[in-house]
Amino acid sequence: MSKEECVEALSKHANIQPVITSTVWKELEKENKEFFQAYTKSRGERVAETETKHRFQDIISKSKKYTKD
């Protein structure tokens, strides 16, 4: 979950003001730099994998469309 997703979820489901979540997140980043560096890298890799997967699915979908014609 990204910071933005976390802020939104806590606001919606726990009625926690976004400014509170953002402030806590920033402090956690300061205190746990190594964790957040690994978290950010891992998240970036997952996003890249997901984008690649969607591109392949799109290519396959278009390929099937053209082979039916």
PDB file with one MODEL, atoms N, CA, C and O in Angstrom:
MODEL        1
ATOM      1  N   MET A   1       0.848  -1.171   0.000  1.00  0.00           N
ATOM      2  CA  MET A   1       0.000   0.000   0.000  1.00  0.00           C
ATOM      3  C   MET A   1       0.897   1.238   0.000  1.00  0.00           C
ATOM      4  O   MET A   1       1.848   1.322   0.776  1.00  0.00           O
ATOM      5  N   SER A   2       0.595   2.177  -0.856  1.00  0.00           N
ATOM      6  CA  SER A   2       1.368   3.413  -0.902  1.00  0.00           C
ATOM      7  C   SER A   2       0.938   4.336   0.239  1.00  0.00           C
ATOM      8  O   SER A   2      -0.063   4.090   0.912  1.00  0.00           O
ATOM      9  N   LYS A   3       1.704   5.384   0.438  1.00  0.00           N
ATOM     10  CA  LYS A   3       1.355   6.363   1.465  1.00  0.00           C
ATOM     11  C   LYS A   3      -0.033   6.934   1.180  1.00  0.00           C
ATOM     12  O   LYS A   3      -0.862   7.049   2.083  1.00  0.00           O
ATOM     13  N   GLU A   4      -0.278   7.289  -0.073  1.00  0.00           N
ATOM     14  CA  GLU A   4      -1.563   7.873  -0.450  1.00  0.00           C
ATOM     15  C   GLU A   4      -2.714   6.902  -0.200  1.00  0.00           C
ATOM     16  O   GLU A   4      -3.775   7.296   0.284  1.00  0.00           O
ATOM     17  N   GLU A   5      -2.495   5.629  -0.534  1.00  0.00           N
ATOM     18  CA  GLU A   5      -3.524   4.616  -0.301  1.00  0.00           C
ATOM     19  C   GLU A   5      -3.777   4.429   1.193  1.00  0.00           C
ATOM     20  O   GLU A   5      -4.915   4.251   1.625  1.00  0.00           O
ATOM     21  N   CYS A   6      -2.711   4.471   1.963  1.00  0.00           N
ATOM     22  CA  CYS A   6      -2.827   4.332   3.414  1.00  0.00           C
ATOM     23  C   CYS A   6      -3.602   5.514   4.010  1.00  0.00           C
ATOM     24  O   CYS A   6      -4.493   5.334   4.840  1.00  0.00           O
ATOM     25  N   VAL A   7      -3.245   6.715   3.573  1.00  0.00           N
ATOM     26  CA  VAL A   7      -3.937   7.924   4.045  1.00  0.00           C
ATOM     27  C   VAL A   7      -5.429   7.823   3.738  1.00  0.00           C
ATOM     28  O   VAL A   7      -6.272   8.099   4.591  1.00  0.00           O
ATOM     29  N   GLU A   8      -5.737   7.425   2.513  1.00  0.00           N
ATOM     30  CA  GLU A   8      -7.134   7.325   2.092  1.00  0.00           C
ATOM     31  C   GLU A   8      -7.889   6.256   2.884  1.00  0.00           C
ATOM     32  O   GLU A   8      -9.011   6.483   3.335  1.00  0.00           O
ATOM     33  N   ALA A   9      -7.262   5.091   3.045  1.00  0.00           N
ATOM     34  CA  ALA A   9      -7.923   3.992   3.764  1.00  0.00           C
ATOM     35  C   ALA A   9      -8.178   4.349   5.225  1.00  0.00           C
ATOM     36  O   ALA A   9      -9.264   4.094   5.746  1.00  0.00           O
ATOM     37  N   LEU A  10      -7.190   4.932   5.880  1.00  0.00           N
ATOM     38  CA  LEU A  10      -7.373   5.297   7.292  1.00  0.00           C
ATOM     39  C   LEU A  10      -8.403   6.401   7.449  1.00  0.00           C
ATOM     40  O   LEU A  10      -9.143   6.424   8.432  1.00  0.00           O
ATOM     41  N   SER A  11      -8.457   7.307   6.499  1.00  0.00           N
ATOM     42  CA  SER A  11      -9.456   8.370   6.550  1.00  0.00           C
ATOM     43  C   SER A  11     -10.856   7.796   6.385  1.00  0.00           C
ATOM     44  O   SER A  11     -11.781   8.153   7.115  1.00  0.00           O
ATOM     45  N   LYS A  12     -10.992   6.909   5.424  1.00  0.00           N
ATOM     46  CA  LYS A  12     -12.300   6.341   5.106  1.00  0.00           C
ATOM     47  C   LYS A  12     -12.795   5.349   6.162  1.00  0.00           C
ATOM     48  O   LYS A  12     -13.955   5.399   6.572  1.00  0.00           O
ATOM     49  N   HIS A  13     -11.912   4.451   6.598  1.00  0.00           N
ATOM     50  CA  HIS A  13     -12.348   3.350   7.462  1.00  0.00           C
ATOM     51  C   HIS A  13     -12.155   3.594   8.954  1.00  0.00           C
ATOM     52  O   HIS A  13     -12.796   2.940   9.777  1.00  0.00           O
ATOM     53  N   ALA A  14     -11.271   4.534   9.308  1.00  0.00           N
ATOM     54  CA  ALA A  14     -11.007   4.759  10.731  1.00  0.00           C
ATOM     55  C   ALA A  14     -11.203   6.223  11.133  1.00  0.00           C
ATOM     56  O   ALA A  14     -10.934   6.612  12.269  1.00  0.00           O
ATOM     57  N   ASN A  15     -11.671   7.014  10.185  1.00  0.00           N
ATOM     58  CA  ASN A  15     -11.911   8.437  10.439  1.00  0.00           C
ATOM     59  C   ASN A  15     -10.688   9.159  11.003  1.00  0.00           C
ATOM     60  O   ASN A  15     -10.814  10.034  11.860  1.00  0.00           O
ATOM     61  N   ILE A  16      -9.499   8.784  10.512  1.00  0.00           N
ATOM     62  CA  ILE A  16      -8.266   9.449  10.928  1.00  0.00           C
ATOM     63  C   ILE A  16      -7.952  10.514   9.886  1.00  0.00           C
ATOM     64  O   ILE A  16      -7.893  10.224   8.691  1.00  0.00           O
ATOM     65  N   GLN A  17      -7.755  11.732  10.338  1.00  0.00           N
ATOM     66  CA  GLN A  17      -7.502  12.841   9.426  1.00  0.00           C
ATOM     67  C   GLN A  17      -6.225  12.589   8.631  1.00  0.00           C
ATOM     68  O   GLN A  17      -5.222  12.142   9.189  1.00  0.00           O
ATOM     69  N   PRO A  18      -6.259  12.874   7.332  1.00  0.00           N
ATOM     70  CA  PRO A  18      -5.086  12.661   6.483  1.00  0.00           C
ATOM     71  C   PRO A  18      -3.814  13.326   7.000  1.00  0.00           C
ATOM     72  O   PRO A  18      -2.724  12.769   6.864  1.00  0.00           O
ATOM     73  N   VAL A  19      -3.942  14.499   7.586  1.00  0.00           N
ATOM     74  CA  VAL A  19      -2.753  15.188   8.099  1.00  0.00           C
ATOM     75  C   VAL A  19      -2.087  14.379   9.210  1.00  0.00           C
ATOM     76  O   VAL A  19      -0.863  14.406   9.340  1.00  0.00           O
ATOM     77  N   ILE A  20      -2.868  13.668  10.005  1.00  0.00           N
ATOM     78  CA  ILE A  20      -2.316  12.831  11.076  1.00  0.00           C
ATOM     79  C   ILE A  20      -1.536  11.668  10.476  1.00  0.00           C
ATOM     80  O   ILE A  20      -0.400  11.406  10.869  1.00  0.00           O
ATOM     81  N   THR A  21      -2.149  10.974   9.525  1.00  0.00           N
ATOM     82  CA  THR A  21      -1.479   9.836   8.895  1.00  0.00           C
ATOM     83  C   THR A  21      -0.206  10.277   8.183  1.00  0.00           C
ATOM     84  O   THR A  21       0.824   9.611   8.280  1.00  0.00           O
ATOM     85  N   SER A  22      -0.273  11.391   7.471  1.00  0.00           N
ATOM     86  CA  SER A  22       0.906  11.893   6.765  1.00  0.00           C
ATOM     87  C   SER A  22       2.030  12.240   7.733  1.00  0.00           C
ATOM     88  O   SER A  22       3.196  11.949   7.468  1.00  0.00           O
ATOM     89  N   THR A  23       1.683  12.853   8.840  1.00  0.00           N
ATOM     90  CA  THR A  23       2.686  13.231   9.836  1.00  0.00           C
ATOM     91  C   THR A  23       3.335  11.993  10.441  1.00  0.00           C
ATOM     92  O   THR A  23       4.557  11.930  10.575  1.00  0.00           O
ATOM     93  N   VAL A  24       2.528  11.024  10.800  1.00  0.00           N
ATOM     94  CA  VAL A  24       3.060   9.787  11.371  1.00  0.00           C
ATOM     95  C   VAL A  24       3.931   9.067  10.349  1.00  0.00           C
ATOM     96  O   VAL A  24       5.003   8.565  10.689  1.00  0.00           O
ATOM     97  N   TRP A  25       3.479   9.014   9.107  1.00  0.00           N
ATOM     98  CA  TRP A  25       4.244   8.347   8.040  1.00  0.00           C
ATOM     99  C   TRP A  25       5.619   9.001   7.906  1.00  0.00           C
ATOM    100  O   TRP A  25       6.634   8.308   7.832  1.00  0.00           O
ATOM    101  N   LYS A  26       5.652  10.335   7.876  1.00  0.00           N
ATOM    102  CA  LYS A  26       6.929  11.052   7.743  1.00  0.00           C
ATOM    103  C   LYS A  26       7.869  10.731   8.899  1.00  0.00           C
ATOM    104  O   LYS A  26       9.067  10.534   8.696  1.00  0.00           O
ATOM    105  N   GLU A  27       7.332  10.680  10.093  1.00  0.00           N
ATOM    106  CA  GLU A  27       8.160  10.363  11.266  1.00  0.00           C
ATOM    107  C   GLU A  27       8.666   8.920  11.208  1.00  0.00           C
ATOM    108  O   GLU A  27       9.810   8.639  11.565  1.00  0.00           O
ATOM    109  N   LEU A  28       7.812   8.023  10.761  1.00  0.00           N
ATOM    110  CA  LEU A  28       8.243   6.632  10.593  1.00  0.00           C
ATOM    111  C   LEU A  28       9.355   6.525   9.561  1.00  0.00           C
ATOM    112  O   LEU A  28      10.303   5.762   9.744  1.00  0.00           O
ATOM    113  N   GLU A  29       9.243   7.286   8.477  1.00  0.00           N
ATOM    114  CA  GLU A  29      10.299   7.290   7.458  1.00  0.00           C
ATOM    115  C   GLU A  29      11.628   7.778   8.040  1.00  0.00           C
ATOM    116  O   GLU A  29      12.687   7.242   7.714  1.00  0.00           O
ATOM    117  N   LYS A  30      11.567   8.787   8.894  1.00  0.00           N
ATOM    118  CA  LYS A  30      12.789   9.318   9.526  1.00  0.00           C
ATOM    119  C   LYS A  30      13.435   8.282  10.434  1.00  0.00           C
ATOM    120  O   LYS A  30      14.654   8.113  10.431  1.00  0.00           O
ATOM    121  N   GLU A  31      12.616   7.598  11.203  1.00  0.00           N
ATOM    122  CA  GLU A  31      13.119   6.650  12.200  1.00  0.00           C
ATOM    123  C   GLU A  31      13.497   5.298  11.615  1.00  0.00           C
ATOM    124  O   GLU A  31      14.270   4.554  12.219  1.00  0.00           O
ATOM    125  N   ASN A  32      12.963   4.979  10.456  1.00  0.00           N
ATOM    126  CA  ASN A  32      13.167   3.654   9.852  1.00  0.00           C
ATOM    127  C   ASN A  32      13.585   3.780   8.394  1.00  0.00           C
ATOM    128  O   ASN A  32      12.953   3.197   7.513  1.00  0.00           O
ATOM    129  N   LYS A  33      14.640   4.533   8.136  1.00  0.00           N
ATOM    130  CA  LYS A  33      15.061   4.807   6.760  1.00  0.00           C
ATOM    131  C   LYS A  33      15.306   3.543   5.954  1.00  0.00           C
ATOM    132  O   LYS A  33      14.865   3.442   4.809  1.00  0.00           O
ATOM    133  N   GLU A  34      15.998   2.590   6.532  1.00  0.00           N
ATOM    134  CA  GLU A  34      16.320   1.358   5.799  1.00  0.00           C
ATOM    135  C   GLU A  34      15.066   0.598   5.396  1.00  0.00           C
ATOM    136  O   GLU A  34      14.961   0.107   4.272  1.00  0.00           O
ATOM    137  N   PHE A  35      14.122   0.504   6.314  1.00  0.00           N
ATOM    138  CA  PHE A  35      12.868  -0.181   6.014  1.00  0.00           C
ATOM    139  C   PHE A  35      12.161   0.488   4.842  1.00  0.00           C
ATOM    140  O   PHE A  35      11.741  -0.184   3.900  1.00  0.00           O
ATOM    141  N   PHE A  36      12.029   1.817   4.899  1.00  0.00           N
ATOM    142  CA  PHE A  36      11.293   2.514   3.859  1.00  0.00           C
ATOM    143  C   PHE A  36      12.031   2.515   2.522  1.00  0.00           C
ATOM    144  O   PHE A  36      11.394   2.544   1.469  1.00  0.00           O
ATOM    145  N   GLN A  37      13.353   2.484   2.549  1.00  0.00           N
ATOM    146  CA  GLN A  37      14.095   2.349   1.299  1.00  0.00           C
ATOM    147  C   GLN A  37      13.795   1.005   0.655  1.00  0.00           C
ATOM    148  O   GLN A  37      13.554   0.922  -0.550  1.00  0.00           O
ATOM    149  N   ALA A  38      13.812  -0.050   1.469  1.00  0.00           N
ATOM    150  CA  ALA A  38      13.493  -1.389   0.953  1.00  0.00           C
ATOM    151  C   ALA A  38      12.025  -1.457   0.515  1.00  0.00           C
ATOM    152  O   ALA A  38      11.708  -2.053  -0.514  1.00  0.00           O
ATOM    153  N   TYR A  39      11.144  -0.854   1.289  1.00  0.00           N
ATOM    154  CA  TYR A  39       9.708  -0.828   0.978  1.00  0.00           C
ATOM    155  C   TYR A  39       9.468  -0.131  -0.359  1.00  0.00           C
ATOM    156  O   TYR A  39       8.725  -0.629  -1.204  1.00  0.00           O
ATOM    157  N   THR A  40      10.104   1.026  -0.542  1.00  0.00           N
ATOM    158  CA  THR A  40       9.952   1.795  -1.771  1.00  0.00           C
ATOM    159  C   THR A  40      10.495   1.026  -2.964  1.00  0.00           C
ATOM    160  O   THR A  40       9.866   0.993  -4.022  1.00  0.00           O
ATOM    161  N   LYS A  41      11.657   0.409  -2.802  1.00  0.00           N
ATOM    162  CA  LYS A  41      12.250  -0.373  -3.891  1.00  0.00           C
ATOM    163  C   LYS A  41      11.351  -1.557  -4.248  1.00  0.00           C
ATOM    164  O   LYS A  41      11.077  -1.805  -5.423  1.00  0.00           O
ATOM    165  N   SER A  42      10.896  -2.283  -3.232  1.00  0.00           N
ATOM    166  CA  SER A  42      10.041  -3.443  -3.453  1.00  0.00           C
ATOM    167  C   SER A  42       8.738  -3.032  -4.129  1.00  0.00           C
ATOM    168  O   SER A  42       8.274  -3.700  -5.053  1.00  0.00           O
ATOM    169  N   ARG A  43       8.155  -1.944  -3.672  1.00  0.00           N
ATOM    170  CA  ARG A  43       6.899  -1.456  -4.244  1.00  0.00           C
ATOM    171  C   ARG A  43       7.105  -1.058  -5.704  1.00  0.00           C
ATOM    172  O   ARG A  43       6.268  -1.354  -6.557  1.00  0.00           O
ATOM    173  N   GLY A  44       8.211  -0.391  -5.983  1.00  0.00           N
ATOM    174  CA  GLY A  44       8.515   0.005  -7.355  1.00  0.00           C
ATOM    175  C   GLY A  44       8.657  -1.190  -8.269  1.00  0.00           C
ATOM    176  O   GLY A  44       8.197  -1.171  -9.411  1.00  0.00           O
ATOM    177  N   GLU A  45       9.298  -2.233  -7.762  1.00  0.00           N
ATOM    178  CA  GLU A  45       9.460  -3.459  -8.549  1.00  0.00           C
ATOM    179  C   GLU A  45       8.113  -4.109  -8.817  1.00  0.00           C
ATOM    180  O   GLU A  45       7.868  -4.596  -9.920  1.00  0.00           O
ATOM    181  N   ARG A  46       7.237  -4.121  -7.817  1.00  0.00           N
ATOM    182  CA  ARG A  46       5.908  -4.714  -8.002  1.00  0.00           C
ATOM    183  C   ARG A  46       5.096  -3.912  -9.013  1.00  0.00           C
ATOM    184  O   ARG A  46       4.382  -4.486  -9.836  1.00  0.00           O
ATOM    185  N   VAL A  47       5.203  -2.596  -8.952  1.00  0.00           N
ATOM    186  CA  VAL A  47       4.478  -1.749  -9.907  1.00  0.00           C
ATOM    187  C   VAL A  47       4.978  -2.021 -11.319  1.00  0.00           C
ATOM    188  O   VAL A  47       4.183  -2.141 -12.251  1.00  0.00           O
ATOM    189  N   ALA A  48       6.290  -2.118 -11.476  1.00  0.00           N
ATOM    190  CA  ALA A  48       6.864  -2.400 -12.795  1.00  0.00           C
ATOM    191  C   ALA A  48       6.401  -3.759 -13.308  1.00  0.00           C
ATOM    192  O   ALA A  48       6.075  -3.900 -14.487  1.00  0.00           O
ATOM    193  N   GLU A  49       6.370  -4.753 -12.435  1.00  0.00           N
ATOM    194  CA  GLU A  49       5.909  -6.082 -12.829  1.00  0.00           C
ATOM    195  C   GLU A  49       4.446  -6.049 -13.262  1.00  0.00           C
ATOM    196  O   GLU A  49       4.067  -6.681 -14.248  1.00  0.00           O
ATOM    197  N   THR A  50       3.638  -5.315 -12.527  1.00  0.00           N
ATOM    198  CA  THR A  50       2.215  -5.211 -12.847  1.00  0.00           C
ATOM    199  C   THR A  50       2.017  -4.518 -14.188  1.00  0.00           C
ATOM    200  O   THR A  50       1.197  -4.947 -14.999  1.00  0.00           O
ATOM    201  N   GLU A  51       2.770  -3.445 -14.420  1.00  0.00           N
ATOM    202  CA  GLU A  51       2.672  -2.739 -15.698  1.00  0.00           C
ATOM    203  C   GLU A  51       3.079  -3.648 -16.851  1.00  0.00           C
ATOM    204  O   GLU A  51       2.431  -3.655 -17.898  1.00  0.00           O
ATOM    205  N   THR A  52       4.142  -4.409 -16.663  1.00  0.00           N
ATOM    206  CA  THR A  52       4.586  -5.340 -17.700  1.00  0.00           C
ATOM    207  C   THR A  52       3.517  -6.392 -17.967  1.00  0.00           C
ATOM    208  O   THR A  52       3.232  -6.720 -19.119  1.00  0.00           O
ATOM    209  N   LYS A  53       2.933  -6.912 -16.907  1.00  0.00           N
ATOM    210  CA  LYS A  53       1.882  -7.916 -17.041  1.00  0.00           C
ATOM    211  C   LYS A  53       0.706  -7.359 -17.844  1.00  0.00           C
ATOM    212  O   LYS A  53       0.173  -8.034 -18.724  1.00  0.00           O
ATOM    213  N   HIS A  54       0.305  -6.126 -17.537  1.00  0.00           N
ATOM    214  CA  HIS A  54      -0.818  -5.508 -18.251  1.00  0.00           C
ATOM    215  C   HIS A  54      -0.478  -5.289 -19.723  1.00  0.00           C
ATOM    216  O   HIS A  54      -1.332  -5.464 -20.592  1.00  0.00           O
ATOM    217  N   ARG A  55       0.751  -4.912 -20.000  1.00  0.00           N
ATOM    218  CA  ARG A  55       1.161  -4.718 -21.393  1.00  0.00           C
ATOM    219  C   ARG A  55       1.083  -6.026 -22.166  1.00  0.00           C
ATOM    220  O   ARG A  55       0.591  -6.062 -23.294  1.00  0.00           O
ATOM    221  N   PHE A  56       1.577  -7.111 -21.547  1.00  0.00           N
ATOM    222  CA  PHE A  56       1.514  -8.414 -22.213  1.00  0.00           C
ATOM    223  C   PHE A  56       0.070  -8.844 -22.428  1.00  0.00           C
ATOM    224  O   PHE A  56      -0.266  -9.367 -23.490  1.00  0.00           O
ATOM    225  N   GLN A  57      -0.780  -8.633 -21.442  1.00  0.00           N
ATOM    226  CA  GLN A  57      -2.185  -8.993 -21.585  1.00  0.00           C
ATOM    227  C   GLN A  57      -2.834  -8.204 -22.716  1.00  0.00           C
ATOM    228  O   GLN A  57      -3.639  -8.738 -23.480  1.00  0.00           O
ATOM    229  N   ASP A  58      -2.472  -6.922 -22.813  1.00  0.00           N
ATOM    230  CA  ASP A  58      -3.004  -6.085 -23.881  1.00  0.00           C
ATOM    231  C   ASP A  58      -2.541  -6.579 -25.242  1.00  0.00           C
ATOM    232  O   ASP A  58      -3.331  -6.648 -26.184  1.00  0.00           O
ATOM    233  N   ILE A  59      -1.265  -6.922 -25.348  1.00  0.00           N
ATOM    234  CA  ILE A  59      -0.714  -7.441 -26.609  1.00  0.00           C
ATOM    235  C   ILE A  59      -1.405  -8.739 -27.000  1.00  0.00           C
ATOM    236  O   ILE A  59      -1.769  -8.927 -28.161  1.00  0.00           O
ATOM    237  N   ILE A  60      -1.586  -9.631 -26.038  1.00  0.00           N
ATOM    238  CA  ILE A  60      -2.248 -10.907 -26.304  1.00  0.00           C
ATOM    239  C   ILE A  60      -3.690 -10.687 -26.723  1.00  0.00           C
ATOM    240  O   ILE A  60      -4.179 -11.322 -27.658  1.00  0.00           O
ATOM    241  N   SER A  61      -4.367  -9.785 -26.027  1.00  0.00           N
ATOM    242  CA  SER A  61      -5.752  -9.482 -26.358  1.00  0.00           C
ATOM    243  C   SER A  61      -5.884  -8.942 -27.774  1.00  0.00           C
ATOM    244  O   SER A  61      -6.766  -9.357 -28.526  1.00  0.00           O
ATOM    245  N   LYS A  62      -5.004  -8.018 -28.134  1.00  0.00           N
ATOM    246  CA  LYS A  62      -5.031  -7.457 -29.492  1.00  0.00           C
ATOM    247  C   LYS A  62      -4.673  -8.519 -30.521  1.00  0.00           C
ATOM    248  O   LYS A  62      -5.242  -8.558 -31.612  1.00  0.00           O
ATOM    249  N   SER A  63      -3.731  -9.376 -30.167  1.00  0.00           N
ATOM    250  CA  SER A  63      -3.320 -10.440 -31.078  1.00  0.00           C
ATOM    251  C   SER A  63      -4.488 -11.380 -31.363  1.00  0.00           C
ATOM    252  O   SER A  63      -4.711 -11.772 -32.508  1.00  0.00           O
ATOM    253  N   LYS A  64      -5.228 -11.739 -30.321  1.00  0.00           N
ATOM    254  CA  LYS A  64      -6.382 -12.631 -30.486  1.00  0.00           C
ATOM    255  C   LYS A  64      -7.453 -11.967 -31.342  1.00  0.00           C
ATOM    256  O   LYS A  64      -8.113 -12.626 -32.147  1.00  0.00           O
ATOM    257  N   LYS A  65      -7.622 -10.659 -31.164  1.00  0.00           N
ATOM    258  CA  LYS A  65      -8.621  -9.924 -31.929  1.00  0.00           C
ATOM    259  C   LYS A  65      -8.277  -9.956 -33.417  1.00  0.00           C
ATOM    260  O   LYS A  65      -9.150 -10.155 -34.261  1.00  0.00           O
ATOM    261  N   TYR A  66      -6.993  -9.759 -33.729  1.00  0.00           N
ATOM    262  CA  TYR A  66      -6.580  -9.741 -35.127  1.00  0.00           C
ATOM    263  C   TYR A  66      -6.578 -11.126 -35.756  1.00  0.00           C
ATOM    264  O   TYR A  66      -6.809 -11.244 -36.959  1.00  0.00           O
ATOM    265  N   THR A  67      -6.328 -12.166 -34.989  1.00  0.00           N
ATOM    266  CA  THR A  67      -6.311 -13.507 -35.554  1.00  0.00           C
ATOM    267  C   THR A  67      -7.724 -14.030 -35.800  1.00  0.00           C
ATOM    268  O   THR A  67      -7.913 -14.943 -36.603  1.00  0.00           O
ATOM    269  N   LYS A  68      -8.714 -13.462 -35.119  1.00  0.00           N
ATOM    270  CA  LYS A  68     -10.114 -13.884 -35.342  1.00  0.00           C
ATOM    271  C   LYS A  68     -10.641 -13.324 -36.655  1.00  0.00           C
ATOM    272  O   LYS A  68     -11.533 -13.913 -37.265  1.00  0.00           O
ATOM    273  N   ASP A  69     -10.105 -12.204 -37.094  1.00  0.00           N
ATOM    274  CA  ASP A  69     -10.610 -11.547 -38.318  1.00  0.00           C
ATOM    275  C   ASP A  69     -10.089 -12.189 -39.562  1.00  0.00           C
ATOM    276  O   ASP A  69     -10.420 -11.754 -40.665  1.00  0.00           O
TER     277      ASP A  69
ENDMDL
END
